[in-house]
Amino acid sequence: MSILAELLDKPGVIAAGEYAYRGDRFSYKGALDQELARLASIMCRATTMATIMQGAMIAAFRPQCGIKPVRGWLVRGPQYTVCVMANVFCFLDNATGSPNAVLHFMRQALADVDMDLV
């Protein structure tokens, strides 16, 4: 079973996808149409790149701060949460799912992904 299918099996996850670090490809499953999935992959890639850069800047001033390497990020709104780990993203309905459970699964499933590709 692919990680996208496994994510969609988690309570509250309404869509999941992957993007290429180069930005030229993406795949998705769930309640997104092709154009929204494309836009989501662009947004997730851009935010991941910015988060990695900011983590590197913090680590330059405080080398032992524990922020580097950056593995992912999360944005929680009133209704939905976006969870990103490595190059995988998912959208979660806050009313029916837990970001903690989803991030725990993503951390385990993506523990061996090489972040040097970013």
N, C-alpha and C positions, 0 to 999 in steps of 0.2 A: 504494500500500500504506500502511495506517495505521501510526503509530508503534507501536501495541500489537502488530500483526502482525509488524512488523520486530523488535521486542524479543523476541518469542517464537521468532524464528528464530535468535537468539543462543544459543550453547552454554550450557547450565545454567539458562537462564531458564525457570521453570516457570509463571509467571503474570505478567500485566502489567495495569495499569489506569490510568484517569484519574479525577480528581475535580474538581468545580467548586469554585472558591475560596469560594463562598457556602455550600458544604456540602450542597446540596440534590440533587445529581446525581452519578452515577458510571457508568463503564462498565469492562468488564474482559474479558480473554480468558485462557484457560489453566486450570490445575488448582486453581481455587477455585470453591466453590459461591456462590450469590447472597448468602447471609448472611455468609460469610467475606469476600467481596469488599466488601460494604457496611461491615463492621467495619474492614477494611484501609484503605478510603478515609477513614473517620473518623479512624483512628489516624494515617495519613499527613498528612492535612490539619492535625490538631491539632499534630503534631510539627513540621510545616513552619512553622506560625504561631509556635510557641515558639522555633524556631531563628532565624527572622527577627527576633523581638523581642530575643533574646539577642545577635544580631549587631549590632543597632542600639545596644544598651547598650554593647557593647565599642567600637563606632565613636564613641560619644559621648565616651568617655574618650581614645581614640586614633584621631582622625579618619583618619589615613593608614595604618591597620593593614592594609588590603586585604581585610577580611572583608565589607564591604558593597559591593554588594548580595549578600545570601546567595542562592545559586542552587539549593542542594539539600543533601542529607544522606545518610548511609549508616549502617546498623547491621549489624555482622557478628557472627553467633553461631557456634557450633561446626558447625552443619550448613547454615544458610541465611543469606543476606544480603538486606536490604531496601535498595534503591537508589531515591532520590527526586530528581527534578530538575523544577523548576517544579511542575506539577500532575500529573506522570506518575510512577507507581511500578512497580517490578517486584520479584519474589521470585526469588532466584537460589540454586540448589543449589551449595554451595561445592565439592563433589567433582567437578563436571563443568563449571563455568564460572568465569570470571574477573571480579571486580568492576571491575577496571581497564578491560577491554574494553567492558563494559556502560556504565560511566560515560563513557568516551570517546565511544561512540556517542550517548548521551543528551545530552552536552554539545554535540555537533555538531548533532544533530537539533533541539534545543530552544534554540539560541543566541539566537534572535530573540524568544523569548517574553517579554512584558512583565511583569516581576515587580511592577510598581506596582499590578497588579490584586489583589495580596494584601492 
